Amino acid sequence: MSEASLPEYVLASAPNPPGNRKPWYKNTAPSYAGIFLWVGFYLQLADGTISQMGLSLAIIALVVAGLLCFGLYYYAPAMLGMQTGLPLYIVGTSTFGTRGGYLMPGLLMGLLQLGWFAVATYVSTDFIMKGLHQTSGILFIVIALAWAYGFAFVAIKGISYVARAAQFVNWVPLVMIIIVAIATLGGVSNFDPPEHHPVRGFATVLEIVIGFTAAAGAAGADFGINNRSREDIVRGGLVGIALAIVVAGGLSLLSVAGAIGKGGGSYNYADAIASVGDLAPVMFFLFAAASIVPTCFCAFIASNSFGTMLPRIPKTVSTLVGVTVGALLAVTHVAQNLIGFFVIVGASFGPICGAMTADYLLARKCWSGPREGINWAGYIAWALGFVVGILNHIPGVPAAWVAADRPAPLYAFVVGFVVYWVLAKAGLRPPVIAHSQMTPPVSQTVAKMP
C-alpha cells in the first residue's frame, strides 16, 4: 500500500526529535506521580477493600496492582512512543488501522477524558463546598459550572502555564496526605475490618487501581515520546506509577483506617480529611486547588483528540460541547460514582492495552507501522475484552460469572491480548502502509544519546 492512502491525521504527524528528549525524572515520573497523587484516585479506594481485609494485605495488593499497571498497561505503549517519537493515536494505527484509529484509540481517549473532566469538576466542587461548610444545591451548580468552563478556557489558551504550575502543584496533595496520615495514625491500631473476605478485598484493590490507570497507561505512548531510552521508560514508570500507587494509595488507606479507629468516619477519604479538625477546611481547599491541573489536562487532551480526529468540526465547537457534557455529569452528581467510572475506563482501555502489547511483541518489540483501513484483529479483541470488562453491568449474566470476573479490568486486558494474538496469527491483520516519515524508528537515533 502507498503513503497516499494514509489519512490526513497520520500524514500530519511528525516524530518528536531526539534533541527534545529529557531524563525520566524531568517528565514521565513527576507527570505520572501527579496523576496518582490527585485525590480522585484514592477518594473511594478504602470502600470494599480495607472493609474486607487487613491493612497489610491491602498494601501488598497495592504493590501487585502497581507492578501490573507498569508491566501490562504502560510499558508497551511507552516503548512504542519512545521508539517512534509518535503519540498514541498514531502508534495505535498498527493495532486498529488507519481508519479504525479514528475511533480507537483516537476519539475514545477524548470521550473518556470528558469523563475524567467531569470527575475532576465534581470532586473539586464537592471539596470547595466542604471547605465552606455549605450544602446548597444551587451553590454547587454555580461553582461546578464556573470551574468547568473557567478551567476549560485556561486549558485551551494557557496549557503551557498549567504545565509549568503542575511541577509544583502536583506535590501539594502529597503534603496533604502525609499530614492526614500523621493526624489519624493513632487510630490505626484500633481498626479492624468489619468483614473478612480477603480474596474479594484483594481483587477490589486491583480492580480500582487498574481501572483508574488503564487510560493513563495507554497514554504512556504520549509520555514515551519525551524519553531517551528504555531505561527512562522503566525508571519513570516504576517511580511515577508503581511507587506512586503504593505511596498515595497506602497513605490514604492508613488515614481512613485511622479515622475510623479513632471513633468516626466512613470509608470515604473525605471523612479522614474532616477528622483533622480546624485545619480540615484549608485542606479541602488545597485538595481542590490541586485538582486544577487534572481538570485542565483532561480538557486539553479531549480538545486535541476531537480537533485531530474531527477536523471538519471547529475545535472550539467540539470542545464547548464536550465541556458542557462534562459539566452536566458533574452538576447532576453522575460523576460521583468514581468506582463505576473506573470500571468503564478499565473495560475500555484494558483490551486496547492488551491488543497493543500483543502487537508490540508480534513485531519483535517494535512498531510495525500504520495498517490499511480497519484492523479487525484489534477491533474484535477490543470488543470481546470490553464485554468481559463490563460483565457485571450486563443484565441476565449469572452471578457466578460476575463473581469470577474480578478483577474485570485485568481480565479485559488478558482477553484483548490473547484474541489479538490468535487473530493476528490467523492472518486477519491488513497490510502495513509504508510511510517515509515513520521509518526507520526514531529509537535508532535516540539509542545513541548519552
C-alpha angles and dihedrals in degrees: 000000000000131000089243090073092062117109120245096255090059095044091049093056121099128187119254102251121239091246090067094056121110136190118279094251091060098054124358101041100046093040094053093040088056089056093056095040089059109106092233089074098058102022093103099015094112095056109098093003115067087021086071105031143026125276095248093058090045091056090049088051089053091052091051092046092050093052092046091051090050097045103036108027106028111028103067096043090045092050090049090052092048094046096048104025087226129126128246098267089057101043087045090066088079092059098037105019132246093281093035089052091071090074102026123069093345109064094018090062090050093049093049090048087061087057091052089046090054092048092049091048093049096046093046093049092046091052092048089052090050091049090052092044088234131142101177113137092207092053090049091055093047093050093044093051092046090049095047100046095034097054093037087060090048090050093054098041104032111021091135090063090047090052091053092048090049090068088068106022092056090068094055094082090048090059090045096051091048090053092048091048092052092046093052099036093102093066098051094088090056094052119108122169111247091221132037111215102129096171092052092045092049091050090049091056090052091046095051097042096043092044090052093046103042099089092039088051092055088048085063084097089064091048092043094061087071095052126093103209148354089274090061090049093050098043094042091050097045092050101034097041115017098035095038091053092053094045099044095036095042096049092047093051091049090050094051091046090048094049091050091045090055089060109269150053137062133256091277114106090223089071090054089054091048090053090065090081127213092007092058098089091053091048092051089054092048092049088050091049090052088056091065091083097053090043092055096042092050091051091046095049092046091049092050091047094053093041092052099042098036102037094159091064113074109253092229091056096048091046093049091050091048094048090049091053090049092048091051091051088053100046092046089051092236087126089060091084096083097164092051089051092049088054091054092048091048092048091048101044101025093078091039090058090043093052092044091051091051090048090050093052094044089055089054094259098310140086116280093199135247116323127220118264115323121353099216092189087067095044095048091046090051095047095051092044091049091053090052090048095055098034093125090057095054113098116238097021109140114255091234090060091050091049091050092048095077130152084028098184090056093050089046088058092048093050092048091050097046097043093048092048093050095045092046091052088049089059099250095134119099120234124280118254115226111238119183095205092056103047134106097033116257087233090078087067097035092053089064093057117105 
